[in-house]
Amino acid sequence: MSITAQPSRNGVDTATLFATLDAVKGQNDIAKFQFRASNTWVSGTHSRSTISGFYGAGQELTHVHDTVLDADHPAVLVGNDNGPTPVEFLLPALASCLTSGLANIAAARGVDLTKVTSTVEGDIDLLGIFGMSDGSVRNGYQGIRVTFHIEGDADEETLRGLVEQSRRRSAVYDALTNPTPVTVDVVVG
């Protein structure tokens, strides 16, 4: 399948997509990004995160709108259910990353998508978080399953290949499946 550029395919501005790829090929340092979120405890297990600014393409940038996300635990886990649990946020992050990659890859390859949905399920055993395990139960997900339902103007093999390439290029999939160094600093006062 050849790569074709049209003004827009699947809602993706393909000219800008290819121009961005060409710009990064010519100047690799503009590919370095830093995303940020700030978080404030509200009460109990409820906290609020804000996503606003980030660094990318060699400059400080801001999103068009701040995004505010409330996280909490449901009543069964001693919260007030003011939002999803923090670990639940990983599921739509994974689905969204895979889906956006899929749309870009399909557009770059000249495939028109007509429908893309996904379901993401994660299994967790709270014995790890509660410290009630001999160490054999991890604190995080024991497994995550993503199921895509996809339709477009390509054959099944091509559509499956688009999803597979998106998986291989997904930043969220990579962060979940490979060790990512995380540091936690504490400032008191």
N, C-alpha and C positions, 0 to 999 in steps of 0.2 A: 504494500500500500504506500503510495507516495504522500509526502507532506504538502499540503496545500494551504494557501493563505486566502481567507475571505475576510471581509470587513467584520463579520460577527458570525460565530457558529456556536450553538448551545449557550448563548449569552456571553461567550468569551470573545473579547476584542482580539482577534487573532493577529492583526497587524501589530498591536502593542505587545502581545505575547512574544512574537518573533523578534521585535525590536529590543525587548528586554533581554531575551536570550543572547542576541548579538552584542548588546552593551556589556553584559557580564563576561562574554567571551573576550571582549576587547579590554576589559578592566575588571579583573577578578575581585579586587578589594571592595567593589560596590555590592558584592553578594553577602557581605558580613552584616548581620542584623542582630539587634538585641531587643527582645520583647520584655515588657514589664507589667506587673500588676501590684497594686497596693492593697493591703487587707487591714481591716479594723474589727476587733472583737465588739459585738453588740451586747450579748448577754447569753449565759449558758453555753450551748453549743452553736449559737447563731453568730456568724461573722459576715462581713460585707466586703467584697473585693471590687476594685475599680480598675479598669483597663483604659488607658488614655494615650500616653505617649510611647514612642519607640524610636530606636535608632536604626536607620537603614539607608542604603544607597549613598552612604557618606555624609548623612545629615540627621539631625533630630527632626522627627515628624510626629504628628498627632493624628489620631483617627478623626473622622468627621464628627463622630459623637462618642462621648464617654460611654462605656458599657459598665453597668453596675450589676454584680451577681451576688445574690444572697445564698449562703450555704448554711445548713442546719442539719439536725438529725430528726427523724420522725419521733413521735411520742414513744414508740416501742423501744427506742434507743435514747431515752431521756431528753429529747429535744422538743421543740415546739413546731417543727415542720414548716419553718419559714422559707425553705428552699431545699434543693436536693442535697444529699450528703456530698462532701468533697470528692469522695471516690467515684460518685456517679458522674461528675463533670468530665471524667476521662472518657466516658462512653460517647457522648456527642462530639467531643473533641476528635476522637478517632474516626467516627463516621463522617464528620465534616471535612476532615483532612483528606480522607480517601475519596470522598465525593468531589471535592474541588479539584483534586488531582485528576480524577477521571474525566471531568468536564474539560479541563485544559488539554489533556492527552488526546481525547476524542476530537476536539476542535483542531488540534495540530495535525492529526491524521486524516482529517476530512470526514469524520463520522458524525452524523447527526443523531443525537440522543433524543428519544421521545419520552422516556420515563426512567427514572433512577430512584429507587428507595432502598433503604437498608434498615436492618434491625441489629442492634448490638446488645449482647447479654454478657454479664460478668458474674462469675461465681466467687464468693468470698466466705471465709469461715471466721467468724468473730472471735474464736478461741485465741487466735494469734494476737489480735488487737487487745483483748482483755488480759493477756498474759497468762492464759489458762492452758497453755500447750507446753510440751516438753521441748519446744523449739522446732518441731516438725511441721507446724502450721504457720505459714507466712502471714504477715499482717495485710498484705495486699491481695489482689485478685489471684485466684488459683488458675483461672483461665478466662479468656474472653473470646467470644464467637461473634463474627460479623457475617451476616447473610445479605447479599445484594440481590435485588430484583432489577434487571436492566433490560431496556428495549431500545432499539435504534435501527439504523439502516445498514447494519453490517451483520454478518453471520455470527453464530454462537461462538465460534473459536476466536474471532476478532474481539467480540465484546468481552469475553473472559480474559483475553490478553490485555485489554485496556485496564481492567480492574487489577490484574496482576502487576502491570507496570506502575499503576498508581500506588499499590502496596509497596513496591520496591522503592519508590521515591518519597513516601510519606514520612514527614518529620515526626508526627505523633506516633505512628507505628514504630519507627526507629527508637524513639524515646522510651516506649513501653517494652520493647523487646531486646534492647541492648543497655548495658549499664551506662547511666549518665551521671557524671560526678555532680553531687549536690552538696553545697556547704551551707551550714546554718550558723549565723553569727547572732550574738545576743548583746544588746546594749541596754543596760539597766539605768533608770533614772531619767 
